[in-house]
Amino acid sequence: EAGVAQSPRYKIIEKRQSVAFWCNPISGHATLYWYQQILGQGPKLLIQFQNNGVVDDSQLPKDRFSAERLKGVDSTLKIQPAKLEDSAVYLCASSLDRGVNSAFFGQGTRLTVV
Amino acid sequence: AQSVTQLGSHVSVSEGALVLLRCNYSSSVPPYLFWYVQYPNQGLQLLLKYTSAATLVKGINGFEAEFKKSETSFHLTKPSAHMSDAAEYFCAVSDYAGGTSYGKLTFGQGTILTVHP
């Protein structure tokens, strides 16, 4: 079974530029998550999708971050414009459905904003 | 709101020694609890999960954890550490309450485990 795929693995941009991350979850997984992991901290949930609908985006900085999950499969997370404090690893995860199904994580995208 | 506290950001043990990583949680509903491991430059991998069945949960790589409601704890243990266990470990809690709820997964700050030869 293929895992959660993310791209790119690494990205370096200047502040005020825009960037986009892509995630392909495990086939058949209805729930998709985007987490932000700042160095030395635990992952923080940015947004949670159930199929193609948003069920939690309470911690998403909506003035600069956006995410979509078209057709309930792939997802993209965008930052525009980026700030220095956005430097982090962005993790995508998916689970079979809501509830207590285990979340499976991709390898993440390491973003450096200079 | 739910939260997770991992006591000790760094734990160091000798190879063959007992591993004990501490996790305490708070949750307004009966919790579902998870331990994940993260190797350098990798995503998180599930070690084990508690979903209200047996309070002692066995996971992969010889790890286990015990749910203690009275202490609001879910500590991770392994009887004998191996060099390959060196990684960062995260405890997480889900507030899934059944029905139409979705279960937000909240992580602790992580504990870096170092294993000395």
Boltz contact constraints between the chains, C-beta under 6 A:
constraints:
  - contact:
      token1: [A, 41]
      token2: [B, 109]
      max_distance: 6.0
  - contact:
      token1: [A, 42]
      token2: [B, 90]
      max_distance: 6.0
  - contact:
      token1: [A, 42]
      token2: [B, 107]
      max_distance: 6.0
  - contact:
      token1: [A, 42]
      token2: [B, 108]
      max_distance: 6.0
  - contact:
      token1: [A, 42]
      token2: [B, 109]
      max_distance: 6.0
  - contact:
      token1: [A, 42]
      token2: [B, 110]
      max_distance: 6.0
  - contact:
      token1: [A, 43]
      token2: [B, 107]
      max_distance: 6.0
  - contact:
      token1: [A, 55]
      token2: [B, 102]
      max_distance: 6.0
  - contact:
      token1: [A, 56]
      token2: [B, 104]
      max_distance: 6.0
  - contact:
      token1: [A, 91]
      token2: [B, 43]
      max_distance: 6.0
  - contact:
      token1: [A, 98]
      token2: [B, 102]
      max_distance: 6.0
  - contact:
      token1: [A, 98]
      token2: [B, 103]
      max_distance: 6.0
  - contact:
      token1: [A, 99]
      token2: [B, 96]
      max_distance: 6.0
  - contact:
      token1: [A, 99]
      token2: [B, 103]
      max_distance: 6.0
  - contact:
      token1: [A, 100]
      token2: [B, 32]
      max_distance: 6.0
  - contact:
      token1: [A, 100]
      token2: [B, 51]
      max_distance: 6.0
  - contact:
      token1: [A, 100]
      token2: [B, 96]
      max_distance: 6.0
  - contact:
      token1: [A, 102]
      token2: [B, 46]
      max_distance: 6.0
  - contact:
      token1: [A, 105]
      token2: [B, 43]
      max_distance: 6.0
  - contact:
      token1: [A, 105]
      token2: [B, 44]
      max_distance: 6.0
  - contact:
      token1: [A, 106]
      token2: [B, 43]
      max_distance: 6.0
  - contact:
      token1: [A, 107]
      token2: [B, 42]
      max_distance: 6.0
  - contact:
      token1: [A, 107]
      token2: [B, 43]
      max_distance: 6.0
  - contact:
      token1: [A, 108]
      token2: [B, 43]
      max_distance: 6.0
